[in-house]
Amino acid sequence: MKKKVRIFITWIVISLLIQFAIYSFLDSKIAKVLAPPSNAPITASLTAQIPGTGLENPQLSYDKKYLAYMENGIFKVFNLKNEKLVFSKAPAQGSTKDMGVISYKWLPDRNTLIYFSARKNTAPKPPTSQTNSVPSESTTPAINSTPATSSAIQPSSGTSNNSGTAKITTLPSDSIPNKTPVVNKEDPAESTVPTKPAQDPSKPSTSAPSQTQPTKPYNPQITELYTLEFLDEEGIQPEDRKNDVESLDSYFPSGGEILHMDFSTSTNLIYLTVKSGNSMKLLEIDVMKDGSNLTKAGETITNLAVSDQYGTLYIDSKQGTSKQVLAVKGWQRYALSKQDNQYLLGAGNGLVYLGEVKNNNLVKILTVKDSSDLKNISGSIEIYWEGSIPYKNSKTVIGANGQVIIYNQAQAYVVRDGKVKNLELAGEQGETTYITGDGAELFQLRPVENSTVVELKPLDQ
């Protein structure tokens, strides 16, 4: 009997160990999908030649193998190692010059690119709202028409990669007195003229509210979100998928320009600032579901960044005379800084980076520890570096190793561990210099006759 009990207990222990091993394996796989491990940045040293000149907004992929760019309004992706074009997308037929691929950005941890494409809405513009009114209790029935509205959404303001207030145009309506309203009936045998209800003489004559059939606002532009994924295997075409985001056209304005774009890979959320005319919108888009307009009235946004730990959105915001750096979670906002001369530089490595600017010089870099407790987040501000770096017409990159890079076409200043290192970037005449988002790679584009030479090399060798 004791032997059987021991065998039974042994098999229970073995079963529990096997289950624990399986659950641990699955948990680690899920964790990698939701929050991919932060590996060291990939760097490369190579030179490639791309047919064509005037390449705009060039961006390198995660593994430095692909270059995405715009050329004469056409979106292209070029394989630098094989020196061949692997993807191209021109604007749809009938598109205007501000349509086609309007913004794009590589994911920071894989060879996947997110892009927005706009095309002309070829569907006929629907008629204005139809109004059916309930007859009044007065002795003479009359139709009371309510003005129909048609709303065209415009955006609200931002630095960048590539926001808006709803403008409502009211259409006039005419009241048609002394006419008997016609009520549509499903049963043709029923009378089409309603019977006037008996009126209580003790009650005043009042008209019932009109019933307006709602119509979806018409947008002359269709805006779509795509995911373009490149696989490691050679010769396999990239997978180009359209993400079905509900109601995107209802809050993305026609002709809107995307000024900033960043995303949280752990929450599948994309954040945009979209400018249209003098207005700006701040949009939050769930690539698997829907979007939201987070715009505040009269707000201008000059920069945005998303934390890598909690997916929190941070923005540079100005409303009237109020300038703030804010943490945003849905409709809730929490101030990190209310100083007019302090700006959001970026986020990464569990920190948010602020810069203090005086006389066009960056004189101080501050860090705020990224936290889920946003109510007290401003209490964790620390000084990361103090000095003086020319900041006019400069770009900022927060590197994967915690370095802050301030650069222009001639020089790069790399701030790390409280120290600054100056790097000369100037190349040949006509050459344009860029630094990748991970801060690890320098790439330069130089036109040569009818082609463009692209040279890659690690930034800090």
Secondary structure, DSSP 4 states (H G I P E B T S, - for coil): -HHHHHHHHHHHHHHHHHHHHHHHHHHHHHHHHHS---PPPP---EEEEEESS--EEEEE-TTS-EEEEEETTEEEEEETTTTEEEEEEPPPTT--TT-EEEEEEE-TTSSEEEEEEEEE--SPPPPPPPEE-PPPSSSS--B-----EEEEE-----SS-----EEEEEPP---BTT-------SSTTS-SSPPPPPP-TTS---PPPPEEPP-PPP-SEEEEEEEEE--SSTTPPPEEEEE--BTHHHHS-TT-EEEEEEEETTTTEEEEEEEETTEEEEEEEETTSBEEE-PPTTEEEEEEEE-TTT--EEEEEEETTEEEEEEEETTEEEEEE--TTEEEEEEETTEEEEEEEETTEEEEEEEEE--S-GGGGGGGEEEEEEEEEE-TT-EEEE-TTS-EEEE-SSEEEEEETTEEEEEE---STT-EEEE-TTS-EEEEEEEETTEEEEEEEES--
